[in-house]
Amino acid sequence: MATCSSLTLHHRCWSRLDLPWRPPRLMLNFHSVSATTTVAASYLAGKAPFERCSSGCIGIRTCSRKSKWIISHCSPNPFVVVDDEKYGNKQVVSVTPSLYEYILGNVREPEILRQLREETASLRGSQMQVSPDQAQLLAMLVQILMAERCIEVGVYTGYSSLAVALVLPESGRLVACERDAKALEVAKKYYERAGVLHKVDVKYGLAADVLKSLILNGESCSYDFAFVDAEKRKNQEYFELLLQLVKVGGLIVIDNVLWHGKVCDPMVNDVKTVSIRNFNKRLLEDKRVSISMVPIGDGMTICRKR
Ligand SMILES: C[S@@+](CC[C@H](N)C(=O)[O-])C[C@H]1O[C@@H](n2cnc3c(N)ncnc32)[C@H](O)[C@@H]1O
């Protein structure tokens, strides 16, 4: 039994635990950047079956046969072992800061995107832009599809939309929806610098209104790719409108589907988390699309229209 004075677990890992026991909410101290949860051990000492393995990892022993989650926090090869009965002892990589740094070191980020990311870093809301590995995946999906017509819902300063516009052919078009005029100015500056302004149709206003106007304009079933990254509570509405706008075989990608891990924590029930959780559940049951939930960035679900 651990007797040290404090234990630190990634909130993401914490949320994955299927324990009969949980610390009270008040004991959790969330740090926005690292999403790390520090739990006072004075509470833990008497209540949780914590152990340190020989390599110094924090493990959690549970009495229930069903709860076989193991958190390997400090190990250089951190992983989660999922329930062996259901998943065959599968070892799943849990992304630590050093592993994430390694992943980012393996991203080919175009120079213009790096400049935009760095300029955005000093602005309010900079944490909203997708990560370089996410942007690279979006660009690759667009290339695989050989997409010509794309839509982005939630542009901010343009990082993800620029990644898409850069790989569109000269004849390609990206409808970029954003309600923040100031953020759009930054985005337009970078579209111009990157020489892709002619491919981007900037729509300043509420995204749902823009999508409805595209439908009224007879553009249903004419888009290849859409990326949704705006108001989380409106995901279902955006999805329904985009499903009309994309072709069969086209993709709709939705960001933040893991919502910093809160979606799997039954103790978190704020409006945004519940709406993302419900949206994910509806998608799982939605036979109109094939889906793949990808744990990249804050989680993206790729939907292919059937
Ligand atoms: C998460 S950020 C988008 C980040 C962007 N995809 C990137 O990678 O840089 C969300 C953006 O959606 C915009 N937004 C939120 N609700 C909106 C709405 N109803 N219509 C249009 N834009 C909206 C916000 O102003 C914000 O800039």
PDBQT file of the ligand as one rigid body, heavy atoms in Angstrom, charges set to zero:
ROOT
HETATM    1  C1  LIG A 401     -12.104  25.264 -31.518  1.00  0.00    +0.000 C 
HETATM    2  S1  LIG A 401     -12.131  26.751 -32.401  1.00  0.00    +0.000 S 
HETATM    3  C2  LIG A 401     -11.701  26.269 -34.012  1.00  0.00    +0.000 C 
HETATM    4  C3  LIG A 401     -10.246  25.962 -34.154  1.00  0.00    +0.000 C 
HETATM    5  C4  LIG A 401      -9.804  25.738 -35.573  1.00  0.00    +0.000 C 
HETATM    6  N1  LIG A 401     -10.444  24.595 -36.164  1.00  0.00    +0.000 N 
HETATM    7  C5  LIG A 401      -8.301  25.592 -35.619  1.00  0.00    +0.000 C 
HETATM    8  O1  LIG A 401      -7.798  24.496 -35.745  1.00  0.00    +0.000 OA
HETATM    9  O2  LIG A 401      -7.635  26.617 -35.460  1.00  0.00    +0.000 OA
HETATM   10  C6  LIG A 401     -13.836  27.046 -32.492  1.00  0.00    +0.000 C 
HETATM   11  C7  LIG A 401     -14.226  28.254 -33.290  1.00  0.00    +0.000 C 
HETATM   12  O3  LIG A 401     -15.598  28.124 -33.610  1.00  0.00    +0.000 OA
HETATM   13  C8  LIG A 401     -16.169  29.392 -33.615  1.00  0.00    +0.000 C 
HETATM   14  N2  LIG A 401     -17.604  29.224 -33.415  1.00  0.00    +0.000 N 
HETATM   15  C9  LIG A 401     -18.238  28.821 -32.297  1.00  0.00    +0.000 A 
HETATM   16  N3  LIG A 401     -19.555  28.777 -32.509  1.00  0.00    +0.000 NA
HETATM   17  C10 LIG A 401     -19.767  29.161 -33.787  1.00  0.00    +0.000 A 
HETATM   18  C11 LIG A 401     -20.929  29.323 -34.583  1.00  0.00    +0.000 A 
HETATM   19  N4  LIG A 401     -22.142  29.056 -34.104  1.00  0.00    +0.000 N 
HETATM   20  N5  LIG A 401     -20.764  29.714 -35.847  1.00  0.00    +0.000 NA
HETATM   21  C12 LIG A 401     -19.528  29.966 -36.353  1.00  0.00    +0.000 A 
HETATM   22  N6  LIG A 401     -18.401  29.844 -35.645  1.00  0.00    +0.000 NA
HETATM   23  C13 LIG A 401     -18.518  29.439 -34.372  1.00  0.00    +0.000 A 
HETATM   24  C14 LIG A 401     -15.488  30.122 -32.476  1.00  0.00    +0.000 C 
HETATM   25  O4  LIG A 401     -15.565  31.526 -32.682  1.00  0.00    +0.000 OA
HETATM   26  C15 LIG A 401     -14.077  29.580 -32.557  1.00  0.00    +0.000 C 
HETATM   27  O5  LIG A 401     -13.244  30.437 -33.278  1.00  0.00    +0.000 OA
ENDROOT
TORSDOF 0
